[in-house]
């Protein structure tokens, strides 16, 4: 049965700023007490009906009801990942060819560029509606994985060390590219 995440915030006017309802305030504001509940429901309509009956969400502004991706939803076989990478991005027309990769990718100078290319293609092919990018900091030591949901406009990000953007540091050639793809998917999974 699908799971849905329900998020609500106080609906009353805030005592510090009577002109601004709390559900319109900045998300990081500590005075906005968000409540999050995960419920099982057959579909979104049933989830909404169950939410109305939840005591902790009554008399609050429900800001979001979204389906929680099951863990197996982001499991892709090596063949599926390889096919997506070979198909390439429809936005930039960039494709990855297994014959272009040899040696240990982690030790090569273009490792960070390869990570960014793999992320762009994965976001365009395997995660429809989600735009996945990897940006590195000025030193190139850390990566920020960005996920933007085109349907809702939600934007989430997670940071990780660039060396964690590959699962197997000794993987060579195309296996290294697949290892990068798996690491990116693992980093992005909690954001979806």
C-alpha positions in Angstrom: 0.0 0.0 0.0 1.4 3.4 -0.9 2.6 5.8 1.9 1.9 9.5 2.0 3.7 12.2 4.0 1.4 14.9 5.5 2.9 18.2 6.5 1.0 20.9 8.4 1.8 24.2 10.1 -0.2 26.4 12.4 -2.8 28.4 10.6 -3.4 31.1 13.1 -1.7 34.5 12.8 1.7 34.6 14.4 2.0 36.5 17.7 5.1 38.3 16.6 3.8 39.3 13.2 0.0 39.5 13.2 -0.1 40.5 9.5 1.7 37.3 8.2 0.1 33.9 8.7 2.6 31.3 9.9 2.1 29.1 6.9 3.4 32.0 4.7 6.6 32.5 6.8 10.0 31.3 5.8 10.4 27.5 6.1 13.5 27.7 8.3 11.8 29.9 10.9 11.8 28.0 14.2 8.5 29.6 15.3 6.7 27.7 12.6 6.1 24.3 14.2 5.7 21.9 11.4 4.1 18.5 12.0 4.9 15.5 9.8 3.0 12.3 9.7 3.3 9.3 7.4 0.1 7.4 6.6 -0.9 4.4 4.5 -3.6 5.0 2.0 -4.7 3.5 -1.4 -4.5 6.8 -3.2 -4.2 10.6 -2.6 -7.9 11.1 -2.1 -8.0 8.5 0.7 -4.9 10.1 2.2 -6.5 13.5 2.2 -9.6 12.1 3.9 -7.5 10.3 6.6 -5.5 13.5 7.1 -8.7 15.5 7.9 -9.4 12.9 10.7 -5.9 13.1 12.2 -6.1 14.9 15.5 -2.6 16.4 15.3 -3.4 18.1 12.0 -6.8 19.5 12.8 -7.1 23.3 12.8 -3.8 23.6 11.0 -2.8 24.5 7.5 -2.0 21.4 5.5 0.9 22.5 3.4 1.8 19.2 1.7 0.5 15.7 1.1 3.0 13.8 -1.0 3.6 10.2 -1.9 6.7 8.7 -0.2 8.7 6.7 -2.7 9.3 3.2 -1.5 12.9 2.2 -1.3 12.6 -0.3 -4.2 11.3 2.5 -6.5 14.9 3.8 -7.0 16.4 0.4 -7.6 17.7 0.2 -11.1 19.6 -2.7 -12.7 23.0 -2.1 -14.3 21.4 -2.6 -17.7 18.7 0.1 -17.0 21.4 2.6 -15.8 23.6 1.8 -18.8 20.7 2.2 -21.3 19.8 5.5 -19.7 23.4 6.8 -19.9 23.8 5.7 -23.5 20.5 7.3 -24.4 21.7 10.6 -23.0 20.1 13.8 -21.9 17.4 15.4 -24.1 18.2 18.8 -22.8 22.0 19.0 -23.5 22.1 16.1 -26.1 25.0 14.7 -24.0 25.5 10.9 -24.2 28.0 8.6 -22.5 29.7 5.9 -24.6 31.3 3.0 -22.8 34.3 3.1 -25.2 35.2 6.6 -24.0 36.0 5.4 -20.5 39.1 3.4 -19.5 41.3 3.3 -16.5 40.4 4.3 -13.0 37.9 7.1 -13.2 38.3 8.2 -9.6 42.0 9.0 -10.1 41.4 10.9 -13.4 41.4 14.7 -13.6 37.9 14.7 -15.2 36.2 12.8 -12.4 34.1 15.7 -11.2 32.9 16.5 -14.8 32.0 12.8 -15.2 29.9 12.9 -12.0 28.1 16.0 -13.2 27.4 14.5 -16.6 26.1 11.2 -15.1 23.8 13.2 -12.7 22.3 15.3 -15.5 21.5 12.2 -17.6 20.1 10.3 -14.7 17.8 13.2 -13.8 16.6 13.4 -17.4 16.1 9.7 -18.0 15.5 7.5 -14.9 13.8 10.1 -12.7 11.1 11.7 -15.0 9.9 15.0 -13.7 12.9 15.4 -11.4 15.9 17.5 -12.3 19.0 16.1 -10.7 22.3 18.0 -10.8 25.6 17.8 -8.9 27.5 21.0 -8.3 31.0 21.0 -6.7 32.3 23.6 -4.3 35.3 25.9 -5.2 37.8 23.3 -4.0 36.2 20.5 -5.9 36.2 18.4 -2.6 32.4 18.5 -1.9 29.4 17.9 -4.0 25.9 19.3 -3.6 23.2 17.1 -5.1 20.1 19.2 -6.1 16.7 17.7 -6.8 13.9 19.8 -8.2 10.4 18.4 -8.7 9.0 19.9 -11.8 5.4 19.1 -10.8 5.4 20.7 -7.4 8.4 23.1 -7.7 9.9 21.6 -4.5 13.7 22.0 -4.3 15.9 19.8 -2.1 19.6 19.5 -1.7 22.1 17.3 0.1 25.9 17.7 0.5 28.4 14.9 0.2 32.1 14.6 -0.2 33.0 14.3 -3.9 35.0 11.1 -3.1 31.6 9.6 -2.0 30.2 10.2 -5.5 31.5 6.8 -6.6 30.8 3.5 -4.7 33.9 1.6 -5.8 37.0 3.7 -6.0 38.9 0.9 -7.8 36.2 0.5 -10.6 37.6 1.0 -14.1 36.1 2.1 -17.4 32.3 1.7 -17.8 32.1 -0.1 -14.4 33.3 3.2 -12.8 30.6 5.1 -14.6 28.0 2.7 -13.2 29.5 3.0 -9.8 29.2 6.8 -10.0 25.5 6.4 -11.1 24.7 4.2 -8.1 26.4 6.6 -5.7 24.4 9.5 -7.1 21.1 7.6 -6.8 21.9 6.7 -3.2 22.6 10.3 -2.4 19.5 11.6 -4.1 17.1 8.9 -2.7 16.4 10.6 0.7 15.6 13.8 -1.2 12.8 12.2 -3.3 
